[in-house]
Every structure is written in structure tokens, then in C-alpha cells.
Amino acid sequence: QVNLVESGGGSVQAGGSLRLSCNVSGYPYSSYCLGWFRQAPGKEREGVAVIYRSTGRAHYGASVQGRFTIGQNTGESAVYLQMNDLKPEDTAMYYCATRVLSNCARFLSVVDAERYTWGQGTQVTVSS
């Protein structure tokens, strides 16, 4: 059974940086989508950044393009999200999620979230 554990959230001032990590265990597959999603109070959950594990191809939400980078280190199960130039509107609970899917652009759109495996989430707070 796949297990996702997030770490690295916290509080930072606008313009600062944070790095989130999602540790993956119990997955027998090497090709799947894994990524980061966020939800702020009163808002819908949105896709932030996702990656296809076997190729490293990434997709980003429009609001984070150019500021956030998703990546993976060779031989490691964890995936990171480097967040730079953070803005107050980035404040949210950030969740790691995965699904065995080849179309990671669709995975980013969260059209069928009930089919995803989710982590517990980590809070990111950006003050102005």
C-alpha cells in the first residue's frame, strides 16, 4: 500500500523560499504521476506541480509557473517542491498525491481526486 509523507512546510515572509518534500513508500510501480496540490480556506483544491516519475517531465499550475520547481533526485523515492518568491496568495495546506497515470497534465487538473492517494498535508503560510 502506497504511503505519502510530506515535510518542509512553515511560515515565511513574502519573497522568501520554502522546500517541501514528499517521501513515497510502498509503491511497486516506477511509472506514475506524483505531485503537489494545495487548498486554501474557502477555496477549491488546485494543482500546483506534478511530475511523471519515469521521465521527470513536469507540469505546473499557471499561478506558480516560473516560481516553483518540482524535482526528484536520482535513486531517491522522495519528490521535492522548491518554492521561490512566495506570495501571500500561496498560503494554503499543501498535499502530496499520486496516481498510476501516464497523462500527468490531466492529473494536475484534479478532475477525479477520489482516485488519488493523498498525504496528510503540510501548512505553508506566507505573510506580507
C-alpha positions as CSV (number, residue, x, y, z in Angstrom):
1,Q,0.0,0.0,0.0
2,V,1.4,3.4,-1.0
3,N,2.2,5.8,1.7
4,L,3.0,9.5,1.2
5,V,4.6,11.7,3.9
6,E,5.0,15.4,3.4
7,S,7.5,17.6,5.2
8,G,9.0,21.1,5.0
9,G,6.1,23.4,5.4
10,G,6.2,26.5,7.6
11,S,5.9,30.3,7.8
12,V,7.8,32.7,5.6
13,Q,7.6,36.3,4.6
14,A,6.7,37.3,1.1
15,G,9.6,36.9,-1.3
16,G,11.0,34.1,0.7
17,S,11.5,30.4,-0.2
18,L,10.5,27.0,1.2
19,R,11.2,23.5,0.1
20,L,8.6,20.8,0.5
21,S,9.4,17.1,0.4
22,C,7.1,14.1,-0.3
23,N,8.5,10.7,0.7
24,V,6.9,7.8,-1.2
25,S,6.9,4.2,0.1
26,G,5.1,1.0,-0.7
27,Y,4.7,1.7,-4.4
28,P,5.6,-1.2,-6.8
29,Y,5.5,1.0,-9.8
30,S,8.2,3.1,-11.5
31,S,5.9,5.0,-13.9
32,Y,3.3,7.1,-12.3
33,C,2.3,10.7,-11.6
34,L,3.1,12.4,-8.3
35,G,2.6,16.0,-7.4
36,W,1.6,18.8,-5.2
37,F,-1.8,20.3,-4.7
38,R,-3.0,23.0,-2.4
39,Q,-6.2,24.2,-0.7
40,A,-6.7,27.5,1.0
41,P,-9.7,28.1,3.3
42,G,-12.9,28.5,1.3
43,K,-11.2,27.7,-2.0
44,E,-11.2,24.6,-4.3
45,R,-8.2,22.3,-4.2
46,E,-5.8,23.2,-7.1
47,G,-2.9,21.6,-8.8
48,V,0.5,23.2,-8.2
49,A,3.1,21.0,-9.8
50,V,3.3,17.3,-10.9
51,I,5.9,15.1,-12.3
52,Y,6.0,11.8,-14.2
53,R,8.4,9.7,-12.2
54,S,10.0,7.6,-15.0
55,T,10.8,10.6,-17.3
56,G,10.9,13.6,-14.9
57,R,8.5,15.5,-17.1
58,A,6.8,18.2,-15.1
59,H,3.6,20.3,-15.4
60,Y,2.8,23.5,-13.4
61,G,-0.2,25.5,-12.4
62,A,-0.3,28.9,-14.1
63,S,-0.1,30.7,-10.8
64,V,3.2,29.1,-9.8
65,Q,4.9,28.8,-13.2
66,G,8.4,30.3,-13.0
67,R,8.5,30.4,-9.2
68,F,8.1,26.8,-8.2
69,T,10.1,23.8,-9.3
70,I,9.2,20.1,-8.8
71,G,12.0,17.6,-9.0
72,Q,13.4,14.3,-8.0
73,N,16.9,13.1,-7.2
74,T,18.2,10.0,-8.9
75,G,17.8,6.9,-6.8
76,E,15.6,8.6,-4.2
77,S,11.9,7.9,-3.7
78,A,11.2,11.5,-2.5
79,V,10.0,14.3,-4.7
80,Y,10.6,17.9,-3.7
81,L,8.9,21.2,-4.4
82,Q,11.2,24.2,-4.4
83,M,9.1,27.3,-3.8
84,N,10.7,30.7,-4.5
85,D,9.3,34.3,-4.5
86,L,6.5,33.2,-2.3
87,K,3.4,35.4,-2.2
88,P,0.6,35.7,0.5
89,E,-1.8,34.1,-2.0
90,D,0.4,30.9,-1.8
91,T,-0.8,30.4,1.7
92,A,-2.6,27.0,1.9
93,M,-2.4,23.4,3.0
94,Y,-0.1,21.6,0.6
95,Y,-0.8,18.0,-0.2
96,C,1.2,15.4,-2.0
97,A,-0.7,13.0,-4.1
98,T,-0.2,10.2,-6.6
99,R,-1.9,8.0,-9.1
100,V,-0.8,5.5,-11.7
101,L,-1.5,7.5,-14.7
102,S,0.5,8.5,-17.8
103,N,-1.2,11.8,-18.5
104,C,0.1,14.0,-15.7
105,A,-1.4,17.1,-17.2
106,R,-4.8,15.6,-16.5
107,F,-3.5,14.6,-13.1
108,L,-2.7,18.2,-12.4
109,S,-6.3,19.2,-13.1
110,V,-7.7,17.2,-10.2
111,V,-10.8,16.1,-12.2
112,D,-11.2,12.8,-10.2
113,A,-9.5,13.4,-6.9
114,E,-11.2,10.4,-5.3
115,R,-8.9,8.2,-7.4
116,Y,-5.8,9.8,-6.0
117,T,-3.8,8.7,-3.0
118,W,-3.2,11.7,-0.7
119,G,-0.8,12.5,2.0
120,Q,-1.7,14.3,5.3
121,G,-0.7,17.7,4.1
122,T,1.7,20.4,5.3
123,Q,0.8,24.0,6.0
124,V,2.5,26.9,4.2
125,T,1.9,30.4,5.4
126,V,3.3,33.5,3.6
127,S,3.0,36.8,5.4
128,S,3.1,40.2,3.7
